Amino acid sequence: MASTVEGSAAMVCINDALRNDELRLVLAKLDSETDKEVFGLVCKRWLHLQSTERKKLFARAGPHMLRRMAARFSRIQELDLSQSVSRSFYPGVTDSDLSVIADGFRSLKVLNLQNCKGITDKGMVAIGNGLSSLQSLDVSYCRKLTDKGLSGVAKSCSDLQSLHLAGCRFVTDELLGALSKNCHKLEQLGLQGCTNITDAGLTGLVTGCQGIRFLDINKCSNIGDIGVSNVLIACSSSLKTLKLLDCYKIGDVSILNLARFCNNLETLIVGGCRDISDESIKSLASACKTSLKNLRMDWCLNISDSSLSCIFIECVNLAALDIGCCEEVTDVAFESLSSRQSELTLKVLKVSNCPKITVAGLRMLLDKCVSLEYLDVRSCPQITKAGCSEVGLQFPDCCKVNFNGSLSEPDVLL
């Protein structure tokens, strides 16, 4: 990029002709991160502007480097220090790092610390004290954290909208009380595996947080119908995603209340909730016929053809469905598809370990489902690759069929 412009009479330096505000407008027009980095290579002035305008940063750094980054990137709003499970490093992010972040990145709104296993309550208290504008925090699998540190964040960060705590097994109802009291803007809460959370905690949470759109309480084994139903009543107009995987105390009461109060629900995960029956699923399908897009109910052993037929007929925008290990489902469930006026919108279907579904059932499905992208038929004794070829079964061109577990699974239903 040239730093001068040739005029009719003289060479004009861009840095003399353009003010900082005008250069910022040029930088704002660059869409790719590569182009923005090139912008900063022109000269020191442009590098300084590029640095101060940067909003996102993904880093691996200790306290010394973080201080230098804070001085250079003074207006960072999103900072990602997360580690992958398979490639974590020692010592990783420490409480000292969090103190530097709290002091140096005062404009921070989004902080991702997922899998940073070394941090403790001391670091979280520093974050709460220093980052009052924080809106999103992910400390999933930071297993040393307790109510003490996270309550400090809740008490100081009243603008908090998203909090993810998967695997933080020491979290209790005390934290939910602090969120209810101070974080009334909360929209997303991830509590997967927080087994000390109870119905009383959820009930207390929604006395102050009534705009929750996303709630993940997968594997929260102490949660039952009472707590979930209170959430559904309080957040009826906002709730879009509810995850209840392996919450074995959940039954028809929760699903019937979903149908009654939450007609905008888009994603429901109830895999492993074995007390759920056809009655409640049919009510849900009728109530959420236009909104429901993703439904996972594998290992719901009381589910049969009647509720699945209702889902196929009623849920006109369904994109992903998992009925794995629902052993009572047969080809009869797919017969209802013949009465549909429109094609099925399904893109992901999992029917693994369904012994009564055959190639004939798949044929009825494919006649109405031309947009299917992933089909899981593992451990279905009557559905084999050879059997499908023998009868000339035609899958959509873009469809990946998982016969034996060799394909990676889409994460839409996790």
RAMOCOR-V607273 format. One record per helix or strand of 2 or more residues. SS is the DSSP state (H for helix, E for strand). FROM is the first residue (numbers start at 0). TO is the last residue. Records with the same first field share a line. If there is no record, write none. Layout:
SS = FROM-TO ; FROM-TO
//
This chain:
E = 3-5 ; 10-12 ; 55-57 ; 77-79 ; 109-111 ; 135-137 ; 161-163 ; 187-189 ; 213-215 ; 240-242 ; 266-268 ; 293-295 ; 319-321 ; 347-349 ; 373-375 ; 399-401
H = 13-16 ; 19-27 ; 32-38 ; 43-52 ; 62-71 ; 94-103 ; 120-129 ; 146-155 ; 172-181 ; 198-207 ; 224-233 ; 251-260 ; 277-286 ; 304-313 ; 331-338 ; 358-367 ; 384-389 ; 410-412
//
